[in-house]
Amino acid sequence: MGSLPRYLGADNLARMVIALVLAFALWAWVTARNDPETARTLSPIQVTPAGLDPALVVLNQLPPVQVRVQGPRSRIEALESGSVQATVDLSEIREPGIYTRPVDVRTPRFVRVREVTPPEVTVQIDRLAVRENVPVEPAKPTNVPPNLIIKSVTVRPESVKLTGPQETLAQVARVEAPVQVEGRAGSFQEAVTPVVRDENGAEVPGIRVEPPAVTVIVELEVRGQVRRVVPNIVGTDRLPSGYELAGPPTVIPTDEVVVEGPEELVSQIPFISTVPIDVSGLTESRIFWDVPLDLSRLPQGVTVDRQTVAVSVQIRRSTEGRTFQGVPIQAINVLPGTQVQVNPTVADVRVEGPQVLVATLTAADITVYVDVGYAEAGIYQLPLRVSLPPGVQYQSVTPEVVQVSVQAPTPTPTPTPGP
């Protein structure tokens, strides 16, 4: 032991320190050589609030941040979603207001943060408020089949508790329980999610409802069966020349009626038709009001809930399509002095329009042209354009693209002066 102090003399101690430094440098060099440093920009990371007083709540959606990290390549390439977290510390906030706080990014071991964009976020804080015993109203059902009668709608529980930002909670005007009766065959009950709405009927976001679901109990009375009303249109062959039906006629506001009677008789009725509606001579659309239903063929003991309907008939000018072949192709916007050759020189044009206009149309009324755009000498692939008289629509042109050859003017030889 007496020789140890002599061994740890100044010279030996210096040698040990130098050896350690060299060993560390060698280790760092080998590590950097086998697992070099690299950087990577991570996809936007959502910022989450941390440490906020339970009596307060964040109003705004915190923006995501872009984080650039650096570290050994093996560590950077192995980063998984969720291994890098971005938070904002709100533990010092005690009152509602708007605050700006730095973003804190946590990374796995050996991974360092180089840059955070943006480095700070703005947070809007409000006080958390509670409203107890808020009544739940059943929403007015929509799309109720005509053969269903809603006798009663009950909601259980009748009231709920609302929790949310004080400012947002003040916008709440009512809580509704949605009711959907379409497709039901009788009375029913189901669990639904209450909807919080403001005075204008818009849904108010950010409100927690307790309990999160309520039970809607609907008592229905089913009567008869629903059948479609089919308009009986006659006289379409006697429409004025150049006019036609724009589509099937429609019953407004709904084409359904309720047919009641013995089930075995009602099941034999596929639809209910109207009395004949004569459209001969019509040149414009029209609504036929109070059109009687044809009930003459209904079996004894079968009734319909209404006797008349309104029928909308749409009339339009009939159209005709026609193809014009061999229409010459013209070149426009040609640079002065140049010569233009178009290949091919003619095109086929398909048009559509009212029969009266299309029947009198000739190839001379159609202009097919290619815009050279004052191009200099060269060969170009250019699209064709079509010009038509008013009221006629262009459908297609063949070919759609042509080859245009632009040739420079041939220089005029200068005469040689005589002796």
C-alpha positions as CSV (number, residue, x, y, z in Angstrom):
1,M,0.0,0.0,0.0
2,G,2.9,2.3,0.6
3,S,3.8,2.2,-3.1
4,L,0.3,3.3,-4.3
5,P,0.8,7.0,-3.6
6,R,4.0,6.9,-5.4
7,Y,2.3,5.1,-8.3
8,L,-0.4,7.8,-8.4
9,G,2.0,10.5,-8.9
10,A,1.5,13.6,-11.1
11,D,3.0,11.9,-14.1
12,N,1.0,8.7,-13.8
13,L,-2.2,10.5,-13.1
14,A,-1.8,12.6,-16.2
15,R,-1.2,9.5,-18.2
16,M,-4.5,7.9,-16.8
17,V,-6.5,11.0,-17.7
18,I,-5.1,11.1,-21.2
19,A,-5.8,7.4,-21.6
20,L,-9.4,7.9,-20.5
21,V,-9.9,10.8,-22.9
22,L,-8.4,8.8,-25.8
23,A,-10.6,5.8,-24.9
24,F,-13.7,8.0,-24.8
25,A,-12.7,9.6,-28.1
26,L,-12.1,6.2,-29.7
27,W,-15.5,5.0,-28.4
28,A,-17.2,8.1,-29.8
29,W,-15.5,7.7,-33.1
30,V,-16.5,4.1,-33.5
31,T,-20.0,4.9,-32.4
32,A,-20.3,7.8,-34.9
33,R,-18.9,5.6,-37.6
34,N,-21.3,2.7,-37.0
35,D,-24.3,4.8,-36.0
36,P,-23.9,8.3,-37.3
37,E,-25.9,11.3,-36.2
38,T,-28.9,12.2,-38.3
39,A,-31.9,14.6,-38.2
40,R,-35.6,14.1,-39.0
41,T,-38.6,16.3,-39.1
42,L,-41.6,14.6,-37.6
43,S,-45.2,14.8,-38.9
44,P,-47.3,17.4,-37.0
45,I,-47.7,16.4,-33.4
46,Q,-50.9,17.4,-31.5
47,V,-50.2,19.6,-28.5
48,T,-52.1,18.5,-25.3
49,P,-52.7,20.7,-22.2
50,A,-51.2,19.6,-18.9
51,G,-51.7,20.6,-15.3
52,L,-54.8,22.7,-15.8
53,D,-57.0,23.5,-12.7
54,P,-60.1,21.1,-12.9
55,A,-62.3,24.2,-12.4
56,L,-61.0,25.6,-15.8
57,V,-61.3,24.3,-19.3
58,V,-59.5,25.0,-22.7
59,L,-61.8,26.6,-25.2
60,N,-59.8,26.5,-28.4
61,Q,-58.3,23.6,-30.3
62,L,-54.5,23.7,-29.8
63,P,-52.6,23.7,-33.1
64,P,-50.2,20.9,-33.9
65,V,-46.5,21.6,-34.0
66,Q,-43.7,20.4,-36.2
67,V,-40.7,18.9,-34.4
68,R,-37.2,18.4,-35.8
69,V,-35.2,15.9,-33.8
70,Q,-31.6,14.7,-34.0
71,G,-29.8,11.6,-32.7
72,P,-28.2,8.3,-33.7
73,R,-29.6,7.0,-36.9
74,S,-30.8,3.8,-35.3
75,R,-32.7,5.8,-32.7
76,I,-34.2,8.3,-35.2
77,E,-35.3,5.6,-37.6
78,A,-36.9,3.6,-34.8
79,L,-39.1,6.5,-33.6
80,E,-42.8,5.5,-33.6
81,S,-46.0,7.5,-33.5
82,G,-46.6,8.6,-29.9
83,S,-43.0,8.3,-28.7
84,V,-42.6,12.1,-29.1
85,Q,-45.1,14.1,-27.0
86,A,-45.8,17.8,-27.1
87,T,-47.5,19.5,-24.1
88,V,-48.2,22.9,-22.8
89,D,-47.9,23.6,-19.1
90,L,-51.0,25.4,-17.7
91,S,-50.5,24.7,-14.0
92,E,-49.9,28.3,-13.2
93,I,-53.2,29.6,-14.7
94,R,-56.0,30.4,-12.2
95,E,-58.3,32.7,-14.1
96,P,-60.1,32.6,-17.5
97,G,-58.3,34.5,-20.3
98,I,-56.1,34.2,-23.3
99,Y,-52.5,33.0,-22.6
100,T,-49.4,32.3,-24.6
101,R,-47.3,29.4,-23.4
102,P,-44.2,27.6,-24.7
103,V,-44.5,24.0,-26.1
104,D,-42.6,21.3,-24.2
105,V,-41.5,18.3,-26.3
106,R,-40.5,15.1,-24.7
107,T,-38.4,12.6,-26.6
108,P,-37.0,9.1,-26.0
109,R,-33.4,8.7,-24.6
110,F,-30.6,9.8,-26.9
111,V,-33.0,11.8,-29.1
112,R,-32.6,15.5,-28.9
113,V,-35.0,18.3,-30.0
114,R,-33.5,20.7,-32.5
115,E,-36.5,22.9,-33.4
116,V,-40.2,23.2,-32.5
117,T,-42.5,25.2,-34.9
118,P,-44.3,27.1,-33.6
119,P,-42.4,27.3,-30.3
120,E,-45.4,28.8,-28.5
121,V,-49.2,28.3,-28.7
122,T,-52.1,30.5,-27.7
123,V,-54.6,29.0,-25.2
124,Q,-58.0,30.4,-24.4
125,I,-59.2,29.4,-20.9
126,D,-62.7,29.6,-19.5
127,R,-64.3,28.6,-16.3
128,L,-66.0,25.2,-16.2
129,A,-69.8,25.5,-15.5
130,V,-72.5,23.1,-14.7
131,R,-76.3,23.2,-15.3
132,E,-78.4,20.7,-13.4
133,N,-81.9,19.3,-14.3
134,V,-82.0,20.5,-17.9
135,P,-85.2,19.1,-19.5
136,V,-84.8,16.8,-22.5
137,E,-87.4,17.4,-25.3
138,P,-88.2,14.8,-27.9
139,A,-87.3,16.1,-31.4
140,K,-90.1,16.4,-33.9
141,P,-89.9,13.3,-36.1
142,T,-89.3,13.7,-39.8
143,N,-90.2,11.4,-42.8
144,V,-93.1,9.9,-40.9
145,P,-94.9,7.4,-43.2
146,P,-98.5,8.5,-43.7
147,N,-99.8,5.2,-42.3
148,L,-98.2,5.9,-38.9
149,I,-99.8,8.0,-36.2
150,I,-97.6,9.1,-33.2
151,K,-99.7,8.8,-30.1
152,S,-97.1,9.7,-27.6
153,V,-93.3,10.2,-27.1
154,T,-91.7,9.8,-23.7
155,V,-88.0,10.4,-22.7
156,R,-86.4,8.7,-19.7
157,P,-84.8,10.3,-17.8
158,E,-86.6,13.6,-18.3
159,S,-83.6,15.8,-17.5
160,V,-79.8,15.7,-17.8
161,K,-76.8,17.5,-16.4
162,L,-74.7,19.7,-18.7
163,T,-71.0,20.5,-18.1
164,G,-68.8,22.7,-20.3
165,P,-67.2,26.1,-20.7
166,Q,-69.2,28.9,-19.1
167,E,-69.4,31.0,-22.3
168,T,-70.4,28.0,-24.4
169,L,-72.9,26.7,-21.8
170,A,-74.7,30.1,-21.9
171,Q,-75.6,29.4,-25.6
172,V,-77.6,26.3,-24.8
173,A,-81.3,26.8,-25.4
174,R,-82.6,23.2,-25.3
175,V,-81.6,19.5,-25.2
176,E,-83.3,17.2,-27.8
177,A,-83.7,13.5,-28.0
178,P,-83.8,12.5,-31.7
179,V,-86.8,10.4,-32.8
180,Q,-86.7,8.3,-35.9
181,V,-89.9,6.4,-36.8
182,E,-89.3,5.7,-40.5
183,G,-89.2,2.0,-41.1
184,R,-91.0,1.1,-37.8
185,A,-93.8,-1.4,-37.8
186,G,-95.2,-0.5,-34.3
187,S,-94.4,1.1,-30.9
188,F,-90.8,0.9,-29.8
189,Q,-88.2,2.2,-27.4
190,E,-84.5,2.8,-28.0
191,A,-81.4,4.5,-26.5
192,V,-80.4,7.7,-28.2
193,T,-77.7,10.4,-27.7
194,P,-79.1,13.8,-26.6
195,V,-78.3,16.7,-28.8
196,V,-77.5,20.2,-27.3
197,R,-78.8,23.1,-29.4
198,D,-78.8,26.9,-29.3
199,E,-81.7,29.2,-30.1
200,N,-81.3,28.8,-33.8
201,G,-81.4,25.1,-33.7
202,A,-77.6,24.6,-34.3
203,E,-75.8,22.0,-32.3
204,V,-73.6,23.4,-29.6
205,P,-70.2,21.6,-29.4
206,G,-68.0,21.0,-26.4
207,I,-70.8,20.2,-23.9
208,R,-70.7,17.0,-21.8
209,V,-74.1,15.5,-21.2
210,E,-74.8,13.2,-18.2
211,P,-76.1,10.6,-18.7
212,P,-74.7,10.3,-22.2
213,A,-77.7,8.4,-23.5
214,V,-81.5,8.6,-22.8
215,T,-84.3,6.2,-23.6
216,V,-87.0,7.3,-26.1
217,I,-90.4,5.5,-25.8
218,V,-92.6,6.0,-28.8
219,E,-96.2,4.7,-29.0
220,L,-97.4,4.4,-32.6
221,E,-100.7,3.5,-34.2
222,V,-100.4,1.8,-37.6
223,R,-103.3,2.1,-40.0
224,G,-103.6,0.6,-43.5
225,Q,-100.7,0.2,-45.9
226,V,-98.8,2.8,-48.0
227,R,-99.2,2.8,-51.8
228,R,-97.7,5.0,-54.5
229,V,-99.8,7.2,-56.7
230,V,-99.0,6.9,-60.4
231,P,-100.1,9.7,-62.7
232,N,-102.0,8.5,-65.7
233,I,-100.7,10.8,-68.5
234,V,-102.4,10.8,-72.0
235,G,-101.9,13.0,-75.1
236,T,-98.1,12.9,-75.2
237,D,-98.4,11.9,-78.9
238,R,-100.3,15.1,-79.5
239,L,-97.8,17.6,-78.0
240,P,-96.9,20.4,-80.5
241,S,-94.0,19.7,-82.8
242,G,-90.6,20.3,-81.1
243,Y,-91.9,19.6,-77.5
244,E,-91.6,16.6,-75.3
245,L,-92.0,15.6,-71.6
246,A,-88.9,16.5,-69.7
247,G,-89.3,13.5,-67.4
248,P,-91.8,11.4,-65.6
249,P,-94.7,13.4,-64.0
250,T,-94.5,13.8,-60.2
251,V,-97.1,13.9,-57.5
252,I,-96.6,16.8,-55.1
253,P,-95.9,17.1,-52.2
254,T,-95.8,13.3,-51.8
255,D,-96.8,10.4,-54.0
256,E,-98.0,8.2,-51.2
257,V,-101.5,7.5,-49.9
258,V,-102.8,5.2,-47.1
259,V,-105.0,2.4,-48.3
260,E,-107.2,0.8,-45.6
261,G,-109.3,-2.4,-45.6
262,P,-109.1,-6.1,-45.2
263,E,-105.5,-7.1,-45.5
264,E,-106.1,-9.8,-48.1
265,L,-107.7,-7.2,-50.4
266,V,-105.2,-4.4,-49.7
267,S,-102.3,-6.7,-50.6
268,Q,-103.7,-7.1,-54.1
269,I,-103.4,-3.4,-54.8
270,P,-99.9,-2.5,-56.2
271,F,-100.5,1.2,-56.7
272,I,-103.2,3.9,-57.1
273,S,-103.5,5.7,-60.4
274,T,-105.1,9.1,-61.2
275,V,-107.8,9.7,-63.7
276,P,-106.4,10.5,-67.2
277,I,-104.5,13.8,-67.4
278,D,-104.5,15.2,-71.0
279,V,-101.3,17.0,-71.8
280,S,-102.0,17.5,-75.6
281,G,-101.1,21.0,-76.8
282,L,-98.9,21.9,-73.9
283,T,-95.9,24.0,-74.7
284,E,-94.8,24.8,-71.1
285,S,-94.6,23.0,-67.7
286,R,-97.8,23.0,-65.6
287,I,-99.2,21.8,-62.3
288,F,-102.5,20.1,-62.4
289,W,-104.3,20.7,-59.1
290,D,-107.0,18.5,-57.5
291,V,-106.6,15.6,-59.9
292,P,-109.0,12.9,-58.7
293,L,-107.7,9.4,-57.9
294,D,-109.1,6.6,-59.9
295,L,-110.9,4.6,-57.2
296,S,-113.3,2.8,-59.5
297,R,-111.4,-0.4,-59.4
298,L,-110.9,-0.6,-55.6
299,P,-112.5,-3.7,-54.0
300,Q,-115.6,-3.2,-51.7
301,G,-114.5,-2.2,-48.2
302,V,-111.2,-0.6,-49.3
303,T,-110.7,3.1,-48.7
304,V,-108.0,5.7,-49.4
305,D,-107.1,8.6,-47.0
306,R,-107.4,11.3,-49.8
307,Q,-109.4,11.7,-52.9
308,T,-107.3,14.1,-55.0
309,V,-103.6,14.9,-55.7
310,A,-101.5,17.6,-57.5
311,V,-99.4,16.5,-60.4
312,S,-96.5,18.4,-61.9
313,V,-95.8,17.9,-65.6
314,Q,-92.5,19.2,-67.1
315,I,-92.5,20.2,-70.8
316,R,-89.3,21.1,-72.7
317,R,-88.3,21.6,-76.3
318,S,-87.3,18.3,-77.8
319,T,-83.7,18.1,-78.9
320,E,-82.0,16.3,-81.8
321,G,-78.5,15.2,-82.5
322,R,-76.7,15.4,-85.8
323,T,-73.2,14.8,-87.2
324,F,-71.7,17.0,-89.9
325,Q,-68.8,15.4,-91.8
326,G,-66.0,17.0,-93.7
327,V,-66.2,20.5,-92.2
328,P,-63.1,22.5,-93.4
329,I,-60.6,23.5,-90.7
330,Q,-59.5,27.1,-90.7
331,A,-56.3,28.5,-89.1
332,I,-56.5,31.8,-87.2
333,N,-53.9,34.1,-85.6
334,V,-51.2,33.3,-88.3
335,L,-48.0,35.2,-88.1
336,P,-47.8,37.4,-91.2
337,G,-45.6,36.1,-93.9
338,T,-45.7,32.4,-92.7
339,Q,-47.5,29.6,-94.4
340,V,-49.7,27.1,-92.4
341,Q,-50.7,23.6,-93.3
342,V,-53.2,21.6,-91.2
343,N,-53.4,17.8,-91.2
344,P,-56.1,16.7,-91.6
345,T,-57.9,19.5,-93.3
346,V,-61.4,18.6,-92.4
347,A,-63.2,17.4,-89.2
348,D,-66.5,15.7,-88.2
349,V,-68.7,17.7,-85.7
350,R,-71.5,16.3,-83.6
351,V,-74.1,18.9,-82.5
352,E,-77.3,18.9,-80.5
353,G,-80.2,21.3,-80.1
354,P,-83.9,22.0,-80.7
355,Q,-85.3,20.0,-83.7
356,V,-86.3,23.2,-85.5
357,L,-82.7,24.6,-85.4
358,V,-80.8,21.4,-86.0
359,A,-83.0,20.5,-89.0
360,T,-82.2,23.8,-90.8
361,L,-78.5,23.7,-89.9
362,T,-75.9,23.3,-92.6
363,A,-72.1,22.7,-92.6
364,A,-71.7,26.4,-93.7
365,D,-73.1,27.4,-90.4
366,I,-70.3,25.6,-88.5
367,T,-66.8,27.0,-88.1
368,V,-64.0,24.6,-87.1
369,Y,-60.7,26.4,-86.5
370,V,-57.3,26.0,-84.9
371,D,-55.6,28.9,-83.1
372,V,-52.0,29.0,-84.2
373,G,-51.2,31.8,-81.7
374,Y,-48.8,33.6,-84.1
375,A,-46.3,30.7,-83.8
376,E,-43.1,30.8,-85.6
377,A,-41.8,28.1,-87.9
378,G,-42.2,24.6,-86.6
379,I,-44.6,21.6,-86.2
380,Y,-47.3,21.8,-83.5
381,Q,-50.1,19.6,-82.1
382,L,-53.0,21.9,-81.5
383,P,-56.7,21.4,-80.3
384,L,-59.6,22.2,-82.6
385,R,-62.3,24.8,-81.6
386,V,-65.9,24.9,-82.8
387,S,-68.2,27.9,-83.3
388,L,-72.0,27.3,-83.6
389,P,-75.1,29.4,-84.1
390,P,-77.0,30.4,-80.9
391,G,-79.3,27.7,-79.5
392,V,-77.1,24.8,-80.8
393,Q,-74.7,22.9,-78.5
394,Y,-71.4,21.4,-79.5
395,Q,-71.0,17.7,-78.4
396,S,-67.8,16.5,-80.0
397,V,-65.3,17.0,-82.8
398,T,-63.2,14.4,-84.5
399,P,-60.2,14.6,-84.4
400,E,-59.8,16.6,-81.3
401,V,-56.1,17.5,-82.1
402,V,-54.5,18.2,-85.4
403,Q,-50.9,18.7,-86.7
404,V,-50.1,22.2,-87.7
405,S,-47.0,22.9,-89.8
406,V,-45.8,26.6,-89.8
407,Q,-43.3,27.4,-92.5
408,A,-41.2,30.6,-92.6
409,P,-41.5,32.8,-95.7
410,T,-39.1,32.0,-98.6
411,P,-36.6,34.9,-98.9
412,T,-36.8,36.8,-102.2
413,P,-33.4,36.7,-104.0
414,T,-31.7,40.1,-104.4
415,P,-31.0,40.8,-108.2
416,T,-27.3,41.2,-109.1
417,P,-26.5,44.6,-110.6
418,G,-25.3,44.6,-114.2
419,P,-21.9,45.8,-115.4
